[in-house]
Amino acid sequence: MVFVFIRVLTKQMMVAFITALLFGIHPMHVESVSWVAERKDLLYLLFYMASLIAYTLFLNREKK
């Protein structure tokens, strides 16, 4: 989701890949990925990123 969001914002594949890679290996919320009980953080991120992508696509369509 981070990759898609950055790709929509910048329209550059390499920038989106590097950003998603850094986000994926960052140790900030390692316990959220490894524990089943912490899936609320992952669900929050999923819906948050999906809403950001939808809003960005909406703004791009309004400009055209």
PDBQT receptor file of N, H, CA, C and O in Angstrom, charges set to zero:
ATOM      1  N   MET A   1       0.822  -1.188   0.000  1.00  0.00    +0.000 N 
ATOM      2  CA  MET A   1       0.000   0.000   0.000  1.00  0.00    +0.000 C 
ATOM      3  C   MET A   1       0.873   1.261   0.000  1.00  0.00    +0.000 C 
ATOM      4  O   MET A   1       0.534   2.254  -0.644  1.00  0.00    +0.000 OA
ATOM      5  N   VAL A   2       1.973   1.217   0.708  1.00  0.00    +0.000 N 
ATOM      6  H   VAL A   2       2.248   0.410   1.231  1.00  0.00    +0.000 HD
ATOM      7  CA  VAL A   2       2.875   2.370   0.726  1.00  0.00    +0.000 C 
ATOM      8  C   VAL A   2       3.455   2.585  -0.665  1.00  0.00    +0.000 C 
ATOM      9  O   VAL A   2       3.574   3.720  -1.127  1.00  0.00    +0.000 OA
ATOM     10  N   PHE A   3       3.812   1.497  -1.325  1.00  0.00    +0.000 N 
ATOM     11  H   PHE A   3       3.715   0.575  -0.950  1.00  0.00    +0.000 HD
ATOM     12  CA  PHE A   3       4.356   1.581  -2.679  1.00  0.00    +0.000 C 
ATOM     13  C   PHE A   3       3.354   2.238  -3.630  1.00  0.00    +0.000 C 
ATOM     14  O   PHE A   3       3.711   3.135  -4.393  1.00  0.00    +0.000 OA
ATOM     15  N   VAL A   4       2.109   1.789  -3.579  1.00  0.00    +0.000 N 
ATOM     16  H   VAL A   4       1.819   1.060  -2.959  1.00  0.00    +0.000 HD
ATOM     17  CA  VAL A   4       1.080   2.337  -4.468  1.00  0.00    +0.000 C 
ATOM     18  C   VAL A   4       0.836   3.811  -4.161  1.00  0.00    +0.000 C 
ATOM     19  O   VAL A   4       0.697   4.621  -5.077  1.00  0.00    +0.000 OA
ATOM     20  N   PHE A   5       0.785   4.159  -2.887  1.00  0.00    +0.000 N 
ATOM     21  H   PHE A   5       0.898   3.500  -2.143  1.00  0.00    +0.000 HD
ATOM     22  CA  PHE A   5       0.542   5.549  -2.509  1.00  0.00    +0.000 C 
ATOM     23  C   PHE A   5       1.655   6.472  -3.005  1.00  0.00    +0.000 C 
ATOM     24  O   PHE A   5       1.380   7.526  -3.577  1.00  0.00    +0.000 OA
ATOM     25  N   ILE A   6       2.888   6.084  -2.790  1.00  0.00    +0.000 N 
ATOM     26  H   ILE A   6       3.112   5.227  -2.325  1.00  0.00    +0.000 HD
ATOM     27  CA  ILE A   6       4.012   6.917  -3.234  1.00  0.00    +0.000 C 
ATOM     28  C   ILE A   6       4.078   6.955  -4.752  1.00  0.00    +0.000 C 
ATOM     29  O   ILE A   6       4.445   7.978  -5.330  1.00  0.00    +0.000 OA
ATOM     30  N   ARG A   7       3.729   5.856  -5.403  1.00  0.00    +0.000 N 
ATOM     31  H   ARG A   7       3.431   5.025  -4.933  1.00  0.00    +0.000 HD
ATOM     32  CA  ARG A   7       3.716   5.831  -6.871  1.00  0.00    +0.000 C 
ATOM     33  C   ARG A   7       2.661   6.787  -7.413  1.00  0.00    +0.000 C 
ATOM     34  O   ARG A   7       2.904   7.469  -8.409  1.00  0.00    +0.000 OA
ATOM     35  N   VAL A   8       1.492   6.849  -6.774  1.00  0.00    +0.000 N 
ATOM     36  H   VAL A   8       1.294   6.295  -5.965  1.00  0.00    +0.000 HD
ATOM     37  CA  VAL A   8       0.445   7.777  -7.209  1.00  0.00    +0.000 C 
ATOM     38  C   VAL A   8       0.902   9.220  -6.988  1.00  0.00    +0.000 C 
ATOM     39  O   VAL A   8       0.634  10.090  -7.817  1.00  0.00    +0.000 OA
ATOM     40  N   LEU A   9       1.585   9.474  -5.882  1.00  0.00    +0.000 N 
ATOM     41  H   LEU A   9       1.803   8.767  -5.209  1.00  0.00    +0.000 HD
ATOM     42  CA  LEU A   9       2.038  10.836  -5.592  1.00  0.00    +0.000 C 
ATOM     43  C   LEU A   9       3.148  11.304  -6.526  1.00  0.00    +0.000 C 
ATOM     44  O   LEU A   9       3.076  12.399  -7.083  1.00  0.00    +0.000 OA
ATOM     45  N   THR A  10       4.176  10.471  -6.696  1.00  0.00    +0.000 N 
ATOM     46  H   THR A  10       4.235   9.581  -6.244  1.00  0.00    +0.000 HD
ATOM     47  CA  THR A  10       5.356  10.918  -7.430  1.00  0.00    +0.000 C 
ATOM     48  C   THR A  10       5.395  10.460  -8.882  1.00  0.00    +0.000 C 
ATOM     49  O   THR A  10       6.069  11.075  -9.710  1.00  0.00    +0.000 OA
ATOM     50  N   LYS A  11       4.674   9.378  -9.198  1.00  0.00    +0.000 N 
ATOM     51  H   LYS A  11       4.127   8.879  -8.526  1.00  0.00    +0.000 HD
ATOM     52  CA  LYS A  11       4.678   8.783 -10.535  1.00  0.00    +0.000 C 
ATOM     53  C   LYS A  11       6.071   8.311 -10.950  1.00  0.00    +0.000 C 
ATOM     54  O   LYS A  11       6.401   8.292 -12.136  1.00  0.00    +0.000 OA
ATOM     55  N   GLN A  12       6.886   7.929  -9.960  1.00  0.00    +0.000 N 
ATOM     56  H   GLN A  12       6.618   7.944  -8.997  1.00  0.00    +0.000 HD
ATOM     57  CA  GLN A  12       8.222   7.397 -10.217  1.00  0.00    +0.000 C 
ATOM     58  C   GLN A  12       8.363   6.052  -9.509  1.00  0.00    +0.000 C 
ATOM     59  O   GLN A  12       8.161   5.948  -8.299  1.00  0.00    +0.000 OA
ATOM     60  N   MET A  13       8.708   5.035 -10.276  1.00  0.00    +0.000 N 
ATOM     61  H   MET A  13       8.871   5.119 -11.259  1.00  0.00    +0.000 HD
ATOM     62  CA  MET A  13       8.774   3.677  -9.755  1.00  0.00    +0.000 C 
ATOM     63  C   MET A  13       9.897   3.512  -8.734  1.00  0.00    +0.000 C 
ATOM     64  O   MET A  13       9.699   2.876  -7.698  1.00  0.00    +0.000 OA
ATOM     65  N   MET A  14      11.061   4.070  -9.010  1.00  0.00    +0.000 N 
ATOM     66  H   MET A  14      11.222   4.586  -9.851  1.00  0.00    +0.000 HD
ATOM     67  CA  MET A  14      12.212   3.875  -8.123  1.00  0.00    +0.000 C 
ATOM     68  C   MET A  14      12.013   4.561  -6.773  1.00  0.00    +0.000 C 
ATOM     69  O   MET A  14      12.369   3.997  -5.738  1.00  0.00    +0.000 OA
ATOM     70  N   VAL A  15      11.460   5.748  -6.772  1.00  0.00    +0.000 N 
ATOM     71  H   VAL A  15      11.171   6.205  -7.613  1.00  0.00    +0.000 HD
ATOM     72  CA  VAL A  15      11.197   6.460  -5.523  1.00  0.00    +0.000 C 
ATOM     73  C   VAL A  15      10.194   5.675  -4.682  1.00  0.00    +0.000 C 
ATOM     74  O   VAL A  15      10.363   5.543  -3.470  1.00  0.00    +0.000 OA
ATOM     75  N   ALA A  16       9.155   5.157  -5.324  1.00  0.00    +0.000 N 
ATOM     76  H   ALA A  16       9.018   5.264  -6.309  1.00  0.00    +0.000 HD
ATOM     77  CA  ALA A  16       8.144   4.384  -4.605  1.00  0.00    +0.000 C 
ATOM     78  C   ALA A  16       8.741   3.090  -4.055  1.00  0.00    +0.000 C 
ATOM     79  O   ALA A  16       8.414   2.687  -2.939  1.00  0.00    +0.000 OA
ATOM     80  N   PHE A  17       9.603   2.443  -4.815  1.00  0.00    +0.000 N 
ATOM     81  H   PHE A  17       9.869   2.771  -5.722  1.00  0.00    +0.000 HD
ATOM     82  CA  PHE A  17      10.221   1.206  -4.359  1.00  0.00    +0.000 C 
ATOM     83  C   PHE A  17      11.122   1.448  -3.154  1.00  0.00    +0.000 C 
ATOM     84  O   PHE A  17      11.059   0.702  -2.176  1.00  0.00    +0.000 OA
ATOM     85  N   ILE A  18      11.940   2.457  -3.212  1.00  0.00    +0.000 N 
ATOM     86  H   ILE A  18      11.992   3.063  -4.006  1.00  0.00    +0.000 HD
ATOM     87  CA  ILE A  18      12.856   2.744  -2.107  1.00  0.00    +0.000 C 
ATOM     88  C   ILE A  18      12.077   3.140  -0.846  1.00  0.00    +0.000 C 
ATOM     89  O   ILE A  18      12.428   2.721   0.257  1.00  0.00    +0.000 OA
ATOM     90  N   THR A  19      11.036   3.935  -1.008  1.00  0.00    +0.000 N 
ATOM     91  H   THR A  19      10.752   4.275  -1.905  1.00  0.00    +0.000 HD
ATOM     92  CA  THR A  19      10.229   4.339   0.143  1.00  0.00    +0.000 C 
ATOM     93  C   THR A  19       9.534   3.142   0.777  1.00  0.00    +0.000 C 
ATOM     94  O   THR A  19       9.528   3.005   2.000  1.00  0.00    +0.000 OA
ATOM     95  N   ALA A  20       8.950   2.277  -0.042  1.00  0.00    +0.000 N 
ATOM     96  H   ALA A  20       8.955   2.388  -1.036  1.00  0.00    +0.000 HD
ATOM     97  CA  ALA A  20       8.279   1.087   0.482  1.00  0.00    +0.000 C 
ATOM     98  C   ALA A  20       9.276   0.139   1.143  1.00  0.00    +0.000 C 
ATOM     99  O   ALA A  20       8.961  -0.486   2.155  1.00  0.00    +0.000 OA
ATOM    100  N   LEU A  21      10.473   0.029   0.577  1.00  0.00    +0.000 N 
ATOM    101  H   LEU A  21      10.730   0.537  -0.245  1.00  0.00    +0.000 HD
ATOM    102  CA  LEU A  21      11.507  -0.818   1.170  1.00  0.00    +0.000 C 
ATOM    103  C   LEU A  21      11.928  -0.287   2.537  1.00  0.00    +0.000 C 
ATOM    104  O   LEU A  21      12.041  -1.059   3.490  1.00  0.00    +0.000 OA
ATOM    105  N   LEU A  22      12.158   1.001   2.643  1.00  0.00    +0.000 N 
ATOM    106  H   LEU A  22      12.066   1.627   1.870  1.00  0.00    +0.000 HD
ATOM    107  CA  LEU A  22      12.532   1.589   3.935  1.00  0.00    +0.000 C 
ATOM    108  C   LEU A  22      11.405   1.474   4.950  1.00  0.00    +0.000 C 
ATOM    109  O   LEU A  22      11.658   1.231   6.130  1.00  0.00    +0.000 OA
ATOM    110  N   PHE A  23      10.163   1.648   4.504  1.00  0.00    +0.000 N 
ATOM    111  H   PHE A  23       9.958   1.845   3.546  1.00  0.00    +0.000 HD
ATOM    112  CA  PHE A  23       9.030   1.495   5.406  1.00  0.00    +0.000 C 
ATOM    113  C   PHE A  23       8.906   0.053   5.882  1.00  0.00    +0.000 C 
ATOM    114  O   PHE A  23       8.560  -0.196   7.037  1.00  0.00    +0.000 OA
ATOM    115  N   GLY A  24       9.188  -0.894   4.996  1.00  0.00    +0.000 N 
ATOM    116  H   GLY A  24       9.469  -0.692   4.058  1.00  0.00    +0.000 HD
ATOM    117  CA  GLY A  24       9.058  -2.310   5.339  1.00  0.00    +0.000 C 
ATOM    118  C   GLY A  24      10.118  -2.808   6.312  1.00  0.00    +0.000 C 
ATOM    119  O   GLY A  24       9.834  -3.668   7.146  1.00  0.00    +0.000 OA
ATOM    120  N   ILE A  25      11.327  -2.285   6.219  1.00  0.00    +0.000 N 
ATOM    121  H   ILE A  25      11.557  -1.586   5.542  1.00  0.00    +0.000 HD
ATOM    122  CA  ILE A  25      12.390  -2.785   7.084  1.00  0.00    +0.000 C 
ATOM    123  C   ILE A  25      12.584  -1.942   8.341  1.00  0.00    +0.000 C 
ATOM    124  O   ILE A  25      13.424  -2.264   9.182  1.00  0.00    +0.000 OA
ATOM    125  N   HIS A  26      11.818  -0.873   8.470  1.00  0.00    +0.000 N 
ATOM    126  H   HIS A  26      11.136  -0.612   7.787  1.00  0.00    +0.000 HD
ATOM    127  CA  HIS A  26      11.955  -0.035   9.654  1.00  0.00    +0.000 C 
ATOM    128  C   HIS A  26      11.450  -0.787  10.888  1.00  0.00    +0.000 C 
ATOM    129  O   HIS A  26      10.353  -1.346  10.850  1.00  0.00    +0.000 OA
ATOM    130  N   PRO A  27      12.210  -0.816  11.967  1.00  0.00    +0.000 N 
ATOM    131  CA  PRO A  27      11.842  -1.623  13.141  1.00  0.00    +0.000 C 
ATOM    132  C   PRO A  27      10.844  -0.958  14.095  1.00  0.00    +0.000 C 
ATOM    133  O   PRO A  27      10.757  -1.352  15.258  1.00  0.00    +0.000 OA
ATOM    134  N   MET A  28      10.103   0.025  13.635  1.00  0.00    +0.000 N 
ATOM    135  H   MET A  28      10.173   0.345  12.690  1.00  0.00    +0.000 HD
ATOM    136  CA  MET A  28       9.222   0.764  14.540  1.00  0.00    +0.000 C 
ATOM    137  C   MET A  28       8.107  -0.106  15.119  1.00  0.00    +0.000 C 
ATOM    138  O   MET A  28       7.874  -0.079  16.327  1.00  0.00    +0.000 OA
ATOM    139  N   HIS A  29       7.431  -0.859  14.294  1.00  0.00    +0.000 N 
ATOM    140  H   HIS A  29       7.620  -0.880  13.313  1.00  0.00    +0.000 HD
ATOM    141  CA  HIS A  29       6.316  -1.687  14.756  1.00  0.00    +0.000 C 
ATOM    142  C   HIS A  29       6.537  -3.154  14.409  1.00  0.00    +0.000 C 
ATOM    143  O   HIS A  29       5.676  -3.776  13.786  1.00  0.00    +0.000 OA
ATOM    144  N   VAL A  30       7.647  -3.699  14.792  1.00  0.00    +0.000 N 
ATOM    145  H   VAL A  30       8.346  -3.193  15.297  1.00  0.00    +0.000 HD
ATOM    146  CA  VAL A  30       7.944  -5.100  14.503  1.00  0.00    +0.000 C 
ATOM    147  C   VAL A  30       6.980  -6.018  15.249  1.00  0.00    +0.000 C 
ATOM    148  O   VAL A  30       6.575  -7.050  14.715  1.00  0.00    +0.000 OA
ATOM    149  N   GLU A  31       6.613  -5.659  16.460  1.00  0.00    +0.000 N 
ATOM    150  H   GLU A  31       6.943  -4.820  16.894  1.00  0.00    +0.000 HD
ATOM    151  CA  GLU A  31       5.712  -6.504  17.243  1.00  0.00    +0.000 C 
ATOM    152  C   GLU A  31       4.322  -6.567  16.619  1.00  0.00    +0.000 C 
ATOM    153  O   GLU A  31       3.606  -7.550  16.810  1.00  0.00    +0.000 OA
ATOM    154  N   SER A  32       3.928  -5.531  15.874  1.00  0.00    +0.000 N 
ATOM    155  H   SER A  32       4.509  -4.732  15.718  1.00  0.00    +0.000 HD
ATOM    156  CA  SER A  32       2.622  -5.561  15.222  1.00  0.00    +0.000 C 
ATOM    157  C   SER A  32       2.578  -6.613  14.126  1.00  0.00    +0.000 C 
ATOM    158  O   SER A  32       1.534  -7.221  13.890  1.00  0.00    +0.000 OA
ATOM    159  N   VAL A  33       3.676  -6.826  13.472  1.00  0.00    +0.000 N 
ATOM    160  H   VAL A  33       4.524  -6.332  13.664  1.00  0.00    +0.000 HD
ATOM    161  CA  VAL A  33       3.719  -7.820  12.408  1.00  0.00    +0.000 C 
ATOM    162  C   VAL A  33       3.850  -9.220  12.986  1.00  0.00    +0.000 C 
ATOM    163  O   VAL A  33       3.283 -10.165  12.438  1.00  0.00    +0.000 OA
ATOM    164  N   SER A  34       4.572  -9.370  14.060  1.00  0.00    +0.000 N 
ATOM    165  H   SER A  34       5.034  -8.602  14.505  1.00  0.00    +0.000 HD
ATOM    166  CA  SER A  34       4.836 -10.704  14.587  1.00  0.00    +0.000 C 
ATOM    167  C   SER A  34       3.740 -11.214  15.521  1.00  0.00    +0.000 C 
ATOM    168  O   SER A  34       3.605 -12.428  15.677  1.00  0.00    +0.000 OA
ATOM    169  N   TRP A  35       2.970 -10.356  16.134  1.00  0.00    +0.000 N 
ATOM    170  H   TRP A  35       3.080  -9.370  16.006  1.00  0.00    +0.000 HD
ATOM    171  CA  TRP A  35       1.922 -10.800  17.057  1.00  0.00    +0.000 C 
ATOM    172  C   TRP A  35       0.566 -10.757  16.372  1.00  0.00    +0.000 C 
ATOM    173  O   TRP A  35       0.254  -9.807  15.655  1.00  0.00    +0.000 OA
ATOM    174  N   VAL A  36      -0.217 -11.763  16.590  1.00  0.00    +0.000 N 
ATOM    175  H   VAL A  36       0.037 -12.536  17.173  1.00  0.00    +0.000 HD
ATOM    176  CA  VAL A  36      -1.569 -11.784  16.043  1.00  0.00    +0.000 C 
ATOM    177  C   VAL A  36      -2.453 -10.799  16.809  1.00  0.00    +0.000 C 
ATOM    178  O   VAL A  36      -3.369 -10.217  16.228  1.00  0.00    +0.000 OA
ATOM    179  N   ALA A  37      -2.197 -10.610  18.080  1.00  0.00    +0.000 N 
ATOM    180  H   ALA A  37      -1.452 -11.083  18.552  1.00  0.00    +0.000 HD
ATOM    181  CA  ALA A  37      -3.005  -9.725  18.909  1.00  0.00    +0.000 C 
ATOM    182  C   ALA A  37      -2.849  -8.257  18.507  1.00  0.00    +0.000 C 
ATOM    183  O   ALA A  37      -3.708  -7.438  18.834  1.00  0.00    +0.000 OA
ATOM    184  N   GLU A  38      -1.786  -7.918  17.817  1.00  0.00    +0.000 N 
ATOM    185  H   GLU A  38      -1.088  -8.583  17.551  1.00  0.00    +0.000 HD
ATOM    186  CA  GLU A  38      -1.535  -6.531  17.420  1.00  0.00    +0.000 C 
ATOM    187  C   GLU A  38      -2.000  -6.250  16.000  1.00  0.00    +0.000 C 
ATOM    188  O   GLU A  38      -1.505  -5.316  15.368  1.00  0.00    +0.000 OA
ATOM    189  N   ARG A  39      -2.927  -7.028  15.487  1.00  0.00    +0.000 N 
ATOM    190  H   ARG A  39      -3.328  -7.787  16.000  1.00  0.00    +0.000 HD
ATOM    191  CA  ARG A  39      -3.356  -6.822  14.105  1.00  0.00    +0.000 C 
ATOM    192  C   ARG A  39      -4.184  -5.556  13.921  1.00  0.00    +0.000 C 
ATOM    193  O   ARG A  39      -4.420  -5.133  12.790  1.00  0.00    +0.000 OA
ATOM    194  N   LYS A  40      -4.623  -4.952  15.007  1.00  0.00    +0.000 N 
ATOM    195  H   LYS A  40      -4.432  -5.296  15.926  1.00  0.00    +0.000 HD
ATOM    196  CA  LYS A  40      -5.380  -3.696  14.873  1.00  0.00    +0.000 C 
ATOM    197  C   LYS A  40      -4.517  -2.601  14.266  1.00  0.00    +0.000 C 
ATOM    198  O   LYS A  40      -5.028  -1.760  13.527  1.00  0.00    +0.000 OA
ATOM    199  N   ASP A  41      -3.223  -2.589  14.559  1.00  0.00    +0.000 N 
ATOM    200  H   ASP A  41      -2.807  -3.272  15.160  1.00  0.00    +0.000 HD
ATOM    201  CA  ASP A  41      -2.323  -1.611  13.951  1.00  0.00    +0.000 C 
ATOM    202  C   ASP A  41      -2.203  -1.832  12.448  1.00  0.00    +0.000 C 
ATOM    203  O   ASP A  41      -2.184  -0.877  11.671  1.00  0.00    +0.000 OA
ATOM    204  N   LEU A  42      -2.123  -3.080  12.051  1.00  0.00    +0.000 N 
ATOM    205  H   LEU A  42      -2.138  -3.856  12.682  1.00  0.00    +0.000 HD
ATOM    206  CA  LEU A  42      -2.021  -3.386  10.629  1.00  0.00    +0.000 C 
ATOM    207  C   LEU A  42      -3.314  -3.049   9.891  1.00  0.00    +0.000 C 
ATOM    208  O   LEU A  42      -3.276  -2.543   8.770  1.00  0.00    +0.000 OA
ATOM    209  N   LEU A  43      -4.453  -3.327  10.514  1.00  0.00    +0.000 N 
ATOM    210  H   LEU A  43      -4.483  -3.738  11.425  1.00  0.00    +0.000 HD
ATOM    211  CA  LEU A  43      -5.731  -2.973   9.898  1.00  0.00    +0.000 C 
ATOM    212  C   LEU A  43      -5.888  -1.466   9.794  1.00  0.00    +0.000 C 
ATOM    213  O   LEU A  43      -6.399  -0.959   8.795  1.00  0.00    +0.000 OA
ATOM    214  N   TYR A  44      -5.451  -0.748  10.822  1.00  0.00    +0.000 N 
ATOM    215  H   TYR A  44      -5.036  -1.160  11.633  1.00  0.00    +0.000 HD
ATOM    216  CA  TYR A  44      -5.493   0.704  10.784  1.00  0.00    +0.000 C 
ATOM    217  C   TYR A  44      -4.662   1.229   9.617  1.00  0.00    +0.000 C 
ATOM    218  O   TYR A  44      -5.115   2.096   8.871  1.00  0.00    +0.000 OA
ATOM    219  N   LEU A  45      -3.455   0.708   9.461  1.00  0.00    +0.000 N 
ATOM    220  H   LEU A  45      -3.087   0.004  10.067  1.00  0.00    +0.000 HD
ATOM    221  CA  LEU A  45      -2.582   1.147   8.381  1.00  0.00    +0.000 C 
ATOM    222  C   LEU A  45      -3.186   0.809   7.025  1.00  0.00    +0.000 C 
ATOM    223  O   LEU A  45      -3.106   1.616   6.099  1.00  0.00    +0.000 OA
ATOM    224  N   LEU A  46      -3.784  -0.360   6.893  1.00  0.00    +0.000 N 
ATOM    225  H   LEU A  46      -3.848  -1.016   7.645  1.00  0.00    +0.000 HD
ATOM    226  CA  LEU A  46      -4.391  -0.764   5.624  1.00  0.00    +0.000 C 
ATOM    227  C   LEU A  46      -5.493   0.212   5.212  1.00  0.00    +0.000 C 
ATOM    228  O   LEU A  46      -5.496   0.691   4.078  1.00  0.00    +0.000 OA
ATOM    229  N   PHE A  47      -6.418   0.511   6.106  1.00  0.00    +0.000 N 
ATOM    230  H   PHE A  47      -6.415   0.123   7.027  1.00  0.00    +0.000 HD
ATOM    231  CA  PHE A  47      -7.509   1.408   5.767  1.00  0.00    +0.000 C 
ATOM    232  C   PHE A  47      -7.041   2.852   5.619  1.00  0.00    +0.000 C 
ATOM    233  O   PHE A  47      -7.580   3.593   4.797  1.00  0.00    +0.000 OA
ATOM    234  N   TYR A  48      -6.060   3.255   6.395  1.00  0.00    +0.000 N 
ATOM    235  H   TYR A  48      -5.623   2.653   7.063  1.00  0.00    +0.000 HD
ATOM    236  CA  TYR A  48      -5.528   4.611   6.284  1.00  0.00    +0.000 C 
ATOM    237  C   TYR A  48      -4.857   4.819   4.927  1.00  0.00    +0.000 C 
ATOM    238  O   TYR A  48      -5.099   5.823   4.258  1.00  0.00    +0.000 OA
ATOM    239  N   MET A  49      -4.019   3.871   4.526  1.00  0.00    +0.000 N 
ATOM    240  H   MET A  49      -3.823   3.055   5.069  1.00  0.00    +0.000 HD
ATOM    241  CA  MET A  49      -3.341   3.987   3.239  1.00  0.00    +0.000 C 
ATOM    242  C   MET A  49      -4.336   3.893   2.083  1.00  0.00    +0.000 C 
ATOM    243  O   MET A  49      -4.192   4.601   1.087  1.00  0.00    +0.000 OA
ATOM    244  N   ALA A  50      -5.348   3.021   2.207  1.00  0.00    +0.000 N 
ATOM    245  H   ALA A  50      -5.466   2.446   3.016  1.00  0.00    +0.000 HD
ATOM    246  CA  ALA A  50      -6.358   2.914   1.155  1.00  0.00    +0.000 C 
ATOM    247  C   ALA A  50      -7.132   4.221   1.008  1.00  0.00    +0.000 C 
ATOM    248  O   ALA A  50      -7.455   4.626  -0.109  1.00  0.00    +0.000 OA
ATOM    249  N   SER A  51      -7.429   4.876   2.113  1.00  0.00    +0.000 N 
ATOM    250  H   SER A  51      -7.167   4.547   3.020  1.00  0.00    +0.000 HD
ATOM    251  CA  SER A  51      -8.149   6.150   2.028  1.00  0.00    +0.000 C 
ATOM    252  C   SER A  51      -7.259   7.248   1.449  1.00  0.00    +0.000 C 
ATOM    253  O   SER A  51      -7.744   8.095   0.698  1.00  0.00    +0.000 OA
ATOM    254  N   LEU A  52      -5.976   7.251   1.780  1.00  0.00    +0.000 N 
ATOM    255  H   LEU A  52      -5.582   6.564   2.390  1.00  0.00    +0.000 HD
ATOM    256  CA  LEU A  52      -5.063   8.232   1.193  1.00  0.00    +0.000 C 
ATOM    257  C   LEU A  52      -4.929   8.040  -0.312  1.00  0.00    +0.000 C 
ATOM    258  O   LEU A  52      -4.900   9.015  -1.064  1.00  0.00    +0.000 OA
ATOM    259  N   ILE A  53      -4.849   6.787  -0.754  1.00  0.00    +0.000 N 
ATOM    260  H   ILE A  53      -4.872   5.996  -0.143  1.00  0.00    +0.000 HD
ATOM    261  CA  ILE A  53      -4.754   6.500  -2.186  1.00  0.00    +0.000 C 
ATOM    262  C   ILE A  53      -6.027   6.950  -2.898  1.00  0.00    +0.000 C 
ATOM    263  O   ILE A  53      -5.959   7.586  -3.949  1.00  0.00    +0.000 OA
ATOM    264  N   ALA A  54      -7.181   6.623  -2.331  1.00  0.00    +0.000 N 
ATOM    265  H   ALA A  54      -7.236   6.106  -1.476  1.00  0.00    +0.000 HD
ATOM    266  CA  ALA A  54      -8.444   7.017  -2.950  1.00  0.00    +0.000 C 
ATOM    267  C   ALA A  54      -8.578   8.535  -3.015  1.00  0.00    +0.000 C 
ATOM    268  O   ALA A  54      -9.035   9.069  -4.026  1.00  0.00    +0.000 OA
ATOM    269  N   TYR A  55      -8.190   9.233  -1.959  1.00  0.00    +0.000 N 
ATOM    270  H   TYR A  55      -7.819   8.799  -1.138  1.00  0.00    +0.000 HD
ATOM    271  CA  TYR A  55      -8.286  10.687  -1.938  1.00  0.00    +0.000 C 
ATOM    272  C   TYR A  55      -7.335  11.314  -2.954  1.00  0.00    +0.000 C 
ATOM    273  O   TYR A  55      -7.702  12.277  -3.628  1.00  0.00    +0.000 OA
ATOM    274  N   THR A  56      -6.131  10.788  -3.071  1.00  0.00    +0.000 N 
ATOM    275  H   THR A  56      -5.833  10.006  -2.523  1.00  0.00    +0.000 HD
ATOM    276  CA  THR A  56      -5.171  11.310  -4.035  1.00  0.00    +0.000 C 
ATOM    277  C   THR A  56      -5.658  11.092  -5.460  1.00  0.00    +0.000 C 
ATOM    278  O   THR A  56      -5.539  11.986  -6.297  1.00  0.00    +0.000 OA
ATOM    279  N   LEU A  57      -6.204   9.915  -5.745  1.00  0.00    +0.000 N 
ATOM    280  H   LEU A  57      -6.300   9.188  -5.065  1.00  0.00    +0.000 HD
ATOM    281  CA  LEU A  57      -6.752   9.656  -7.076  1.00  0.00    +0.000 C 
ATOM    282  C   LEU A  57      -7.935  10.579  -7.366  1.00  0.00    +0.000 C 
ATOM    283  O   LEU A  57      -8.098  11.038  -8.497  1.00  0.00    +0.000 OA
ATOM    284  N   PHE A  58      -8.748  10.850  -6.370  1.00  0.00    +0.000 N 
ATOM    285  H   PHE A  58      -8.616  10.477  -5.452  1.00  0.00    +0.000 HD
ATOM    286  CA  PHE A  58      -9.867  11.781  -6.532  1.00  0.00    +0.000 C 
ATOM    287  C   PHE A  58      -9.369  13.182  -6.870  1.00  0.00    +0.000 C 
ATOM    288  O   PHE A  58      -9.905  13.832  -7.768  1.00  0.00    +0.000 OA
ATOM    289  N   LEU A  59      -8.352  13.647  -6.161  1.00  0.00    +0.000 N 
ATOM    290  H   LEU A  59      -7.916  13.119  -5.432  1.00  0.00    +0.000 HD
ATOM    291  CA  LEU A  59      -7.808  14.971  -6.439  1.00  0.00    +0.000 C 
ATOM    292  C   LEU A  59      -7.202  15.044  -7.830  1.00  0.00    +0.000 C 
ATOM    293  O   LEU A  59      -7.336  16.061  -8.511  1.00  0.00    +0.000 OA
ATOM    294  N   ASN A  60      -6.535  13.977  -8.261  1.00  0.00    +0.000 N 
ATOM    295  H   ASN A  60      -6.426  13.151  -7.708  1.00  0.00    +0.000 HD
ATOM    296  CA  ASN A  60      -5.943  13.964  -9.611  1.00  0.00    +0.000 C 
ATOM    297  C   ASN A  60      -7.023  14.013 -10.674  1.00  0.00    +0.000 C 
ATOM    298  O   ASN A  60      -6.832  14.663 -11.702  1.00  0.00    +0.000 OA
ATOM    299  N   ARG A  61      -8.139  13.358 -10.465  1.00  0.00    +0.000 N 
ATOM    300  H   ARG A  61      -8.294  12.830  -9.630  1.00  0.00    +0.000 HD
ATOM    301  CA  ARG A  61      -9.242  13.396 -11.434  1.00  0.00    +0.000 C 
ATOM    302  C   ARG A  61      -9.905  14.764 -11.473  1.00  0.00    +0.000 C 
ATOM    303  O   ARG A  61     -10.331  15.216 -12.536  1.00  0.00    +0.000 OA
ATOM    304  N   GLU A  62      -9.998  15.426 -10.326  1.00  0.00    +0.000 N 
ATOM    305  H   GLU A  62      -9.652  15.059  -9.463  1.00  0.00    +0.000 HD
ATOM    306  CA  GLU A  62     -10.608  16.743 -10.276  1.00  0.00    +0.000 C 
ATOM    307  C   GLU A  62      -9.761  17.789 -11.005  1.00  0.00    +0.000 C 
ATOM    308  O   GLU A  62     -10.297  18.738 -11.576  1.00  0.00    +0.000 OA
ATOM    309  N   LYS A  63      -8.441  17.611 -10.984  1.00  0.00    +0.000 N 
ATOM    310  H   LYS A  63      -8.006  16.840 -10.521  1.00  0.00    +0.000 HD
ATOM    311  CA  LYS A  63      -7.562  18.548 -11.691  1.00  0.00    +0.000 C 
ATOM    312  C   LYS A  63      -7.751  18.455 -13.192  1.00  0.00    +0.000 C 
ATOM    313  O   LYS A  63      -7.686  19.461 -13.898  1.00  0.00    +0.000 OA
ATOM    314  N   LYS A  64      -7.984  17.248 -13.676  1.00  0.00    +0.000 N 
ATOM    315  H   LYS A  64      -8.037  16.431 -13.102  1.00  0.00    +0.000 HD
ATOM    316  CA  LYS A  64      -8.147  17.041 -15.119  1.00  0.00    +0.000 C 
ATOM    317  C   LYS A  64      -9.521  17.470 -15.513  1.00  0.00    +0.000 C 
ATOM    318  O   LYS A  64      -9.882  17.385 -16.686  1.00  0.00    +0.000 OA
TER     319      LYS A  64
